[in-house]
Amino acid sequence: MNGPGECLISIVVPVYNTEPYLRECLDSLLAQTMKEIEIIAVDDCSTDGCAQILDKYAAMHANLKVIHQTNQGQGPARNSGVSAATGKYIGVVDSDDYVDKEMYRRLYTLVSGSNADMAVCKARAVDMNGVTGRRLDIWNKYGNAVIGREEFLNNDLLNNECSPVLWDKLIRSDIVKRHPSTALRRGQDFIALVDYMSEVKKIAFTDDVLYYYRHRPGSIMAAPECEETILTDFKTEILAVSKIVSYFGGKPICRLYIERIIAEWNERIKDYPALEYLKEQIAAFAAYK
């Protein structure tokens, strides 16, 4: 039995200039059918009305905590929320997205029922006007399944078998707390996930669509492809490869990831002659397979 008022899940919401969507995000979290949750919203020095919205909501809802901090980026904002978290499991939600009211009850049932360290759901795309679109099935090959460490170490988990984001997951709190997010501009979710996977022994998947991801032109991940974006992502890739080799070197999960990213990076830079010099570094990844 859970004790009175025991917090089972902490939901961390980094917030920066998402005023048009923030209320919908908060409303979806406050409507969760699972009540043993806390919501920790971290205002990363927003310049719009987000801070006022958060304070107003917090005054009305005891399970919503608000942290205001100087602008440091999404990774450090997430770290502030994780540090304040008291739940046994942690979920992360982007403040321009929203979730199904059953999301955290369903994911908690999965992790607790299977003794897993992480639960993963499916998501659906939403446009700026709130119109739902396609299911985001491009990564997760699993429907309803529980897989152990031996299986994912011997398969292509870090490519197409599991999404490279955090917002569709529920993860053991102690694992998350041991691996602070980086201050990278892009790709910090994947780096954090690789860190978490170094400790995860079992993952539970559900085919249920529980998360609604908003495609927003002004977001960092929607930045148009250009030399600057490619170079930013390549720095993240170098860190990712370093971590994957450190944690999983010699395992198929490492070899399969590196084989894919070599091909993808060569394709990505082929139309940018000024980035030809990256080919040597891309080829060097092969030594780690």
N, C-alpha and C positions, 0 to 999 in steps of 0.2 A: 504493500500500500504506500502511496505517496503521502508525505506529511502535509498538514494544512499549509497552504500558501507556498509549497515547495515549487521552485522554478525549475522546470525541466528543459526549457528551450529559451535561448537568448537569440533574438533576431537583430542583427546589426545593420543599420541603414546609413551609409555615408551620404551626406546631402550637400550638393553644391549647385545653386542656381537652377533648380527644377520646379520653380513655383507653379507653373501651369498643371503639373502632374502630381505634386506632392500630396495633396489631399486624397486623391484616389489611392495612392500607395498606402498612406497611413490608415485610411478607412478599411482597406482590404486586410491589413494586419490586425487591426483592432476587432475585426469581425471573425477572427479565427475561432473555429469550434473547439479547439484545444485551448483551455484557459490557463494552463500552468506555463505561461510564457511571459517574457519581458521583451519590450521593444526598446532598443537603444539607438536613438538617432543622433548622428554626429554632424553638426553644422560646421562645414569647413570654411567658415567666413564667407557665406553667400552674400552677394551684393543685391539680390532681389528681395522678395518678401518671405523667403523660406524660414528665416530665424523667427519671425513673428508668428508664422503658422505653427511651427514646432512648439513654441512656448504656449500658444493658445491651446493646442491639443494636449500638451502635458498637464496643463492646469485642470483639464477635464478627465484625464485617464491616468490612474495611479500606476499602471504597468508600462507607461511610456516615460522613459528617461531621455533627457536632452543634454548633450554636451556641445558647448560652443568652443571652437578653437580657432587659432590663426590659420590662414590658408596654407595647407601643407600637401594637398593632393589626396587622391582616393585611398591609396595604400595606408598612409599614416592615419587618415580619418578612420579607416577600418580598424587599425590597431588600437586606437583610443576606445572604440566600442568593444572590441574583444577584451581589452584589459579590464573594462568595467563589467563584463558579462559574468553572471552567476549560474547560468544554466548548465545542465549536463551535456547539452548539445548546442551547437551554434549554427545558425543560418545567416546568410547575407543576402540583402535585397537592394537592388539599385533603386534610387528614389524617384525615377521616372517610370518604373514598372509597377505592376501590381500582381497579386497572387489570388488563387482560389481559396475560399474560406476553409476548405478541408486540407490545405497543403500541409501544414505542420502536424496536424493529427495523423494524417496518412504517413508522412515520413517518419514520425516518431514510432508509430506502430511497426513500420518496417525495420528500423534499426533495433528496437527493443525486442521484437518478436524473433529476429534472426540472429541476435547478438552481433550485429554488424557494427563497423566503425563509421560507416558513411551510407547515406541513402540518396538516391538520385531519381528525379522525376523527369517528365517531358515538359516542353514549353511550346508556346505558340507565339508567333509574331503579332505585334500590334502596331498600327501606323500612328502618326501624330494625332489623328482625329479619333483614335480609340477603336478603329475598325480592325477586327481580328482577321489574320491571314493564315498562312500555312503553318503546320506543325514544324518545329525545328528538330527534325529527326536526322539531320545530316551527320551528327556525331554518334549518338547512342544507338548501337546496334541491338542492345538488350531490350527486351520487353519487360516481362515480370520475371526476375531472376535474382538469385543470390550467388555471387561468385567469391571464391577464396583466393588467397594470395598466390598460390601456385598457379592457378589458372590465369590470373591477369599478368603475372610475370612472364608467362610463356605465350602471351598473345599481344595484340596490337592496341593495348588499352589507351595509350597516350596519343593515338591517331584518331581513328574513327569509332572506337568502341565506347568511349566515355567523353562527354563534353569537356572542353578546356576552360570552363568557367566555374564560378562558385555559387551563383545565385539559384541554381536548380538543385542544390544539395543541402543536406543536414549532416554535420560532422561532429564527432566527439570533441567536446570542448577542450580537453587537455591537449589533444593533438594540435588544435588550432592555436592555442596559447603558446605552444612551444616553437611556433614558426611564424614570427611576425611578417606581415606583408612588406614588400619592397616599396620604394617611392617611384617606381618606374611610371612613365607617362602612359604606356600601352603594354598590355600583356601581363600585368601583375597578377591577374587571376590565375593564369596558367602556371606561373612560377610558384605561387602559393600552393596550388594543387599538387605539383610535383613534390614539394616539401611534405605535404600531408600524406601523399601516397607512399612515402618512404616508411611510414609507420602503420598504414592501414593493412589489416589482415583479411577483412571481409567487406564486401560492398553489396548493398541491396538495391535493386532497380525496380521501378514501377513504370508501366506504360501509360499511367494516368497523366494527362496534361494538367499541371497545377500552377504553372508560372506563365506570366504574360510579359514578354520582352518587347519593349517599345523601340522601334527603329526611328531614331531621331537624327536628322541631318547635322545638328549642332554638336552631337556627342563626339567624344574623342575617338571612339572606335569607328565612327562613320566618316572620318577624315578621308578625303579623296587620295587615291594612290599618287605618290610623287616621290622624288628622291629623298626628301626629308622623312616622309613616313616610312619608306623602306629602310633607311638607315636607323631610324628609331627602333623599328621592329627587329632589325638584325642584331642590335645590341642586346635586346631581350633574348633573342635566339641563342646567342653565345652563352648567356647565363643559363638558359634552359638546358642546353647540351651539357654544360659543365655539371649541373646538378643531376641530370639523368644518368650520366656516366658515373658520377660519384655514388649514387644510390643503387643503380641497376646495371652497372657495367658487366658485360658477359652474359646477360640475360636477353632472351628474344625481345622483350619489351623495349630494350635500348636499341638493339640492332634495327628493328622494324621502324622505330621512330626516326633514326638517323637516315635510313635509306629513303624515307619519304621526304624529309626536309631538304636533303640534297637536291632531289629532283624538283621540289617546289621552289626552292630559292633560285636555282638556275633558270627556271621558267619565269620567275618574277622579275629578274633583273635584265632579261634579254632585250627589252626595249629601252634600256637606259645605258647608253654607251659609257657615260661618266662613272658608272658603277661596275665596270668590267673588272676592276681591281678586286672586287669581292669574290670572284670566282676561285682564287687561290685559297681563301679562307673557307669557302664552302666545300671545296675538295678536301680540305684538311679534316673536315668532320668524319670522313670515311675511316680515319685511323682509329676512331673510338668505337666502331661497330663490334 
